[in-house]
Amino acid sequence: MSKTVVIGMSGGVDSSVAALLLKEQGYNVIGLFMQNWEETDENGCCTAEDDYADVRRVCSVLDIPYYTVNFAKEYMDRVFSYFLAEYKAGRTPNPDVLCNREIKFGPFLQEAKKLGADYIATGHYCKIAHVNGVHYLQKAKDQNKDQTYFLNQLSQAQLADVLFPLQDMEKPEIRKIALENGLATAKKKDSTGICFIGERNFRKFLSTYLPASKGKILDLSGKQVGEHYGLMYYTLGQRRGLDLGGIKGEEEQGRWFVVRKDLQNNVLYVSHGDEAPLYSKSCEVSSFNWIPTRPEQTEFVCKAKFRYRQPDQDVFVRIKPDGGLHITFAELQRAVTEGQYAVLYDGENCLGGGVIESAEY
């Protein structure tokens, strides 16, 4: 009897092709669509409805059953409340990482088991290796699309029964397969940005949940060069949306960008042309999740990413007595941002990740 796989279907081309591949491999495939956010657009349409319509079309072509499940409450409690608290604290969180740990490999996994799943699957670009009951998260063949960064918080239990059908495939190949098999999502644009914000104006979206407090924009000499709309709207290294073009008496030295946020005094610090203040030599990391387990040695060298799609960086890691990490960079790093994740790698293996608490300049 063939094994049952419940696949998380988003209405995108990746999960559509992943479902097709699993069916071709002889699995009994069931599609499960997660609604994690309840909101309508300006026309009063639920924005998840279009995606679910695409899931229905694809499952119909593949001749597989499909279900929908509403995790909006869990998402609000476990992901969105943290997202707001971090922004309120002047940090820049990564909700996609939390969504994977708390929803896609949490309640989703439980729901899949209720449907009789032997395995769960997603359309993520990454590999998994199961060796003697130990589960290793590894980089995908398509390095440009590799998504291990977003899965850095998964536990051994969450990785135990997972299949990643796209692990050895590249994006153009995925689209080609979708077209050849008449899948409705073949030419659908990839979703970008934070899942629950979508294509909307971020500043407008955030202002409906957090009150903004305007304040001064100062350059590094302490001179006021403008006014900000609220510190939560800005992130380290940001160039756009500062409204500082053409300040009288300033020589044209390049663009302005954010170098620091002073939450206590509600001041945004910017630099003009000189990027040196953005470069740090090390960082402190908390809440580190080791994959598969914490190493025996407390000091070692490896590679790291401090944001998605960043090329691997050489680092020296020291595990502190409290379990936090001090990571020293072989080369100065630009815009290492509080609230984002530092993710470690040893060759193809993702060693896990933790939250960046501070950077040392």
C-alpha positions as CSV (number, residue, x, y, z in Angstrom):
1,M,0.0,0.0,0.0
2,S,1.4,3.4,-1.0
3,K,2.4,5.9,1.7
4,T,0.3,9.0,2.2
5,V,1.8,12.5,1.9
6,V,0.0,15.7,2.9
7,I,1.5,18.6,1.1
8,G,1.1,22.2,2.1
9,M,-0.3,24.0,-1.0
10,S,-0.1,27.8,-1.2
11,G,-1.6,28.4,-4.6
12,G,1.9,29.0,-6.0
13,V,3.9,27.1,-8.7
14,D,6.4,25.5,-6.4
15,S,3.9,23.6,-4.2
16,S,1.9,22.7,-7.3
17,V,4.8,21.0,-9.0
18,A,5.9,19.4,-5.7
19,A,2.5,17.8,-5.5
20,L,2.8,16.6,-9.1
21,L,6.2,15.1,-8.5
22,L,5.0,13.2,-5.3
23,K,2.1,11.8,-7.3
24,E,4.5,10.6,-10.0
25,Q,6.6,9.0,-7.4
26,G,3.7,6.8,-6.4
27,Y,2.6,8.5,-3.1
28,N,-1.0,8.9,-2.1
29,V,-1.1,12.7,-2.2
30,I,-3.5,15.0,-0.3
31,G,-3.3,18.8,-0.7
32,L,-3.8,21.1,2.4
33,F,-4.3,24.8,2.0
34,M,-3.6,26.9,5.1
35,Q,-5.4,30.2,5.7
36,N,-3.1,32.1,8.1
37,W,-4.5,35.6,7.7
38,E,-8.0,36.9,7.5
39,E,-8.4,40.1,5.7
40,T,-10.1,41.6,2.6
41,D,-8.6,43.9,0.0
42,E,-10.0,47.2,-1.0
43,N,-12.7,45.5,-3.1
44,G,-14.0,43.4,-0.2
45,C,-12.5,40.2,-1.5
46,C,-10.7,37.8,0.8
47,T,-7.1,37.8,-0.6
48,A,-6.7,34.1,0.3
49,E,-9.6,33.2,-2.0
50,D,-7.6,33.6,-5.2
51,D,-4.9,31.4,-3.9
52,Y,-7.3,28.7,-2.8
53,A,-9.0,28.8,-6.2
54,D,-5.6,28.1,-7.8
55,V,-5.1,25.2,-5.4
56,R,-8.5,23.8,-6.4
57,R,-7.6,24.0,-10.1
58,V,-4.2,22.3,-9.6
59,C,-5.6,19.5,-7.5
60,S,-8.4,18.9,-10.0
61,V,-5.8,18.5,-12.8
62,L,-3.7,16.2,-10.6
63,D,-6.8,14.3,-9.5
64,I,-5.9,14.5,-5.8
65,P,-8.1,15.4,-2.8
66,Y,-7.6,18.8,-1.1
67,Y,-8.7,20.5,2.1
68,T,-8.5,23.9,3.7
69,V,-7.6,24.7,7.3
70,N,-7.8,28.0,9.1
71,F,-4.8,28.8,11.3
72,A,-5.5,32.6,11.6
73,K,-5.8,32.5,15.4
74,E,-2.6,30.5,15.8
75,Y,-0.8,32.8,13.4
76,M,-2.0,35.9,15.3
77,D,-1.0,34.4,18.7
78,R,2.3,32.8,17.7
79,V,3.7,34.9,14.8
80,F,2.0,38.3,14.4
81,S,2.0,39.3,18.1
82,Y,5.8,38.7,18.2
83,F,6.2,40.6,14.9
84,L,4.5,43.7,16.4
85,A,6.4,43.4,19.7
86,E,9.7,43.4,17.9
87,Y,8.8,46.4,15.7
88,K,7.7,48.2,18.8
89,A,11.1,47.5,20.4
90,G,12.8,49.1,17.3
91,R,14.0,45.8,15.9
92,T,13.4,44.2,12.4
93,P,11.9,40.7,12.9
94,N,11.6,37.9,10.3
95,P,8.1,36.5,10.6
96,D,8.7,33.9,7.8
97,V,11.1,32.0,10.0
98,L,8.6,32.0,12.9
99,C,5.8,31.0,10.5
100,N,7.7,27.9,9.5
101,R,8.4,26.8,13.1
102,E,5.0,27.8,14.6
103,I,2.6,27.1,11.8
104,K,3.8,25.2,8.7
105,F,5.7,22.6,10.8
106,G,3.4,23.0,13.9
107,P,-0.4,22.9,13.7
108,F,-0.1,21.9,10.0
109,L,1.8,18.8,11.0
110,Q,-0.9,17.9,13.5
111,E,-3.6,18.5,10.9
112,A,-1.8,16.3,8.4
113,K,-1.5,13.4,10.9
114,K,-5.3,13.6,11.3
115,L,-5.6,13.1,7.6
116,G,-3.5,10.0,7.9
117,A,-0.2,11.4,6.7
118,D,2.9,9.2,6.8
119,Y,4.9,12.3,5.6
120,I,4.3,16.0,5.1
121,A,5.8,17.9,2.2
122,T,6.3,21.5,1.2
123,G,7.5,23.4,-1.9
124,H,10.6,24.7,-0.1
125,Y,13.9,24.7,-1.9
126,C,16.1,22.6,0.5
127,K,17.3,19.1,1.1
128,I,16.8,16.7,4.0
129,A,19.0,13.8,5.0
130,H,17.7,11.2,7.4
131,V,20.7,9.2,8.9
132,N,20.1,6.6,11.6
133,G,17.2,8.6,13.1
134,V,19.1,12.0,12.9
135,H,17.7,14.6,10.5
136,Y,20.0,17.0,8.7
137,L,18.8,20.1,6.9
138,Q,20.8,20.8,3.7
139,K,21.1,23.4,0.9
140,A,19.1,22.9,-2.2
141,K,20.6,22.3,-5.6
142,D,19.3,25.7,-6.7
143,Q,21.6,27.9,-4.5
144,N,19.8,31.1,-5.7
145,K,16.5,29.8,-4.3
146,D,17.8,27.9,-1.3
147,Q,15.5,28.4,1.6
148,T,17.3,26.8,4.5
149,Y,17.7,30.3,6.0
150,F,13.9,30.4,6.7
151,L,13.9,26.8,8.2
152,N,16.7,27.4,10.7
153,Q,14.4,27.1,13.7
154,L,13.0,23.6,13.0
155,S,13.5,20.8,15.6
156,Q,14.4,17.2,15.0
157,A,10.8,16.2,15.6
158,Q,9.6,18.7,13.0
159,L,12.1,17.4,10.4
160,A,11.5,13.7,11.0
161,D,8.8,13.0,8.5
162,V,9.3,15.8,5.9
163,L,9.8,15.5,2.2
164,F,11.1,18.3,0.0
165,P,10.4,17.2,-3.6
166,L,12.1,20.3,-5.2
167,Q,15.5,19.7,-3.5
168,D,17.3,18.8,-6.7
169,M,15.5,21.1,-9.1
170,E,16.0,24.6,-10.4
171,K,13.3,27.2,-10.9
172,P,13.1,27.3,-14.7
173,E,12.6,23.6,-14.7
174,I,9.7,23.9,-12.2
175,R,7.9,26.4,-14.5
176,K,8.5,24.2,-17.5
177,I,7.0,21.1,-15.8
178,A,4.0,23.2,-14.7
179,L,3.4,24.4,-18.2
180,E,3.8,20.9,-19.7
181,N,1.2,19.6,-17.3
182,G,-1.3,22.3,-17.7
183,L,-1.1,23.6,-14.1
184,A,-2.9,26.9,-13.5
185,T,0.0,28.3,-11.5
186,A,2.6,27.8,-14.3
187,K,3.0,31.5,-15.0
188,K,1.9,32.9,-11.6
189,K,4.3,35.4,-10.2
190,D,6.4,34.4,-7.1
191,S,5.1,36.0,-3.9
192,T,7.5,38.4,-2.3
193,G,7.9,40.1,1.0
194,I,6.1,39.3,4.2
195,C,3.2,36.9,3.6
196,F,0.4,38.8,5.4
197,I,1.3,42.2,3.9
198,G,1.7,41.1,0.3
199,E,1.8,44.0,-2.2
200,R,0.5,46.6,0.2
201,N,2.2,49.7,1.5
202,F,4.2,48.5,4.6
203,R,4.1,51.8,6.4
204,K,0.3,52.1,6.0
205,F,-0.2,48.5,7.1
206,L,2.0,48.8,10.3
207,S,0.4,52.1,11.3
208,T,-3.0,50.4,11.7
209,Y,-1.5,48.2,14.5
210,L,1.2,50.4,16.1
211,P,0.9,54.1,16.8
212,A,3.7,56.0,15.1
213,S,5.7,58.8,16.8
214,K,7.4,61.2,14.5
215,G,10.9,62.4,15.4
216,K,14.2,63.9,14.3
217,I,16.6,62.6,11.7
218,L,20.1,63.5,12.6
219,D,23.4,63.0,10.7
220,L,26.4,61.6,12.6
221,S,27.5,65.2,13.5
222,G,24.2,65.7,15.4
223,K,22.8,68.1,12.8
224,Q,19.1,67.7,12.0
225,V,18.5,66.8,8.4
226,G,14.9,65.8,8.4
227,E,12.0,64.2,10.2
228,H,11.1,60.5,10.4
229,Y,7.6,59.0,10.5
230,G,8.2,56.5,13.3
231,L,11.4,54.5,14.1
232,M,9.6,51.2,13.4
233,Y,9.3,52.0,9.7
234,Y,13.1,52.1,9.2
235,T,15.8,49.4,9.2
236,L,19.6,49.4,9.2
237,G,21.1,50.2,5.8
238,Q,17.8,51.5,4.4
239,R,18.2,54.0,1.6
240,R,14.7,54.5,0.2
241,G,11.9,56.4,1.8
242,L,14.1,58.8,3.8
243,D,13.0,61.9,1.9
244,L,16.4,63.6,2.3
245,G,17.2,64.3,-1.3
246,G,18.7,67.7,-2.2
247,I,19.4,69.2,1.3
248,K,20.6,72.8,0.9
249,G,24.3,73.3,1.6
250,E,25.1,69.5,1.3
251,E,27.6,68.4,-1.3
252,E,26.5,65.5,-3.5
253,Q,28.4,62.7,-1.7
254,G,26.1,59.9,-2.5
255,R,22.9,58.6,-0.9
256,W,21.6,58.8,2.6
257,F,21.1,55.7,4.6
258,V,20.0,54.6,8.1
259,V,22.9,53.8,10.5
260,R,21.3,53.7,13.9
261,K,18.0,54.0,15.8
262,D,17.9,55.7,19.2
263,L,14.6,54.4,20.7
264,Q,15.0,56.2,24.0
265,N,15.2,59.6,22.3
266,N,13.2,58.7,19.2
267,V,16.0,59.7,16.9
268,L,17.0,58.2,13.6
269,Y,20.6,58.6,12.6
270,V,21.7,58.6,9.0
271,S,25.0,58.9,7.1
272,H,25.6,60.6,3.8
273,G,27.8,58.6,1.3
274,D,30.0,57.1,4.0
275,E,29.0,53.5,4.7
276,A,31.7,52.8,7.2
277,P,29.3,53.2,10.3
278,L,27.2,50.3,8.9
279,Y,30.0,47.7,9.1
280,S,30.5,45.6,12.2
281,K,33.1,43.1,13.3
282,S,31.0,40.7,15.4
283,C,27.5,40.0,16.9
284,E,25.7,38.5,19.8
285,V,23.1,35.8,19.1
286,S,20.4,34.4,21.3
287,S,17.8,31.5,21.2
288,F,20.0,29.4,18.9
289,N,18.4,26.3,17.5
290,W,20.9,23.6,16.7
291,I,20.4,21.2,13.8
292,P,20.7,18.4,14.5
293,T,22.3,19.0,18.0
294,R,24.6,21.4,19.7
295,P,28.3,20.6,18.9
296,E,30.6,19.3,21.6
297,Q,33.3,22.0,21.0
298,T,32.5,25.5,22.2
299,E,34.7,27.3,19.7
300,F,34.8,26.6,15.9
301,V,35.0,28.1,12.5
302,C,32.1,27.8,9.9
303,K,30.1,29.8,7.5
304,A,27.1,32.1,8.2
305,K,24.4,34.2,6.6
306,F,22.9,37.2,8.3
307,R,20.1,37.7,5.8
308,Y,18.5,35.6,3.1
309,R,20.4,35.1,-0.2
310,Q,23.6,36.6,1.3
311,P,26.7,34.6,0.1
312,D,28.2,32.5,2.9
313,Q,30.5,34.4,5.2
314,D,33.5,33.0,7.1
315,V,33.0,33.3,10.9
316,F,34.5,32.2,14.2
317,V,31.8,31.0,16.7
318,R,32.1,30.9,20.5
319,I,29.3,29.3,22.4
320,K,28.9,31.1,25.7
321,P,28.0,29.5,29.1
322,D,24.4,30.8,28.8
323,G,24.0,29.1,25.4
324,G,24.1,32.3,23.4
325,L,26.7,32.8,20.7
326,H,29.4,35.4,20.0
327,I,30.1,35.4,16.3
328,T,33.2,37.1,15.0
329,F,33.4,37.9,11.3
330,A,36.4,37.2,9.1
331,E,35.5,40.3,7.2
332,L,33.5,43.3,8.4
333,Q,29.7,42.8,7.7
334,R,27.3,45.4,6.5
335,A,24.0,46.1,8.2
336,V,23.8,43.2,10.6
337,T,20.4,43.9,12.0
338,E,18.9,43.3,15.4
339,G,15.9,40.9,15.3
340,Q,17.0,39.1,12.1
341,Y,18.6,35.6,12.2
342,A,22.2,34.5,12.0
343,V,22.2,31.1,10.4
344,L,25.3,28.8,10.4
345,Y,26.5,26.4,7.8
346,D,29.1,23.6,7.6
347,G,29.4,22.8,3.9
348,E,25.9,21.9,2.7
349,N,24.5,21.3,6.2
350,C,22.5,24.1,7.9
351,L,23.6,24.0,11.6
352,G,20.6,26.1,12.7
353,G,20.1,29.7,13.6
354,G,19.4,32.3,16.3
355,V,18.2,35.9,16.8
356,I,20.8,38.7,16.4
357,E,20.7,40.7,19.6
358,S,23.4,43.3,18.9
359,A,26.3,44.0,16.6
360,E,29.8,45.2,17.7
361,Y,31.3,48.0,15.6
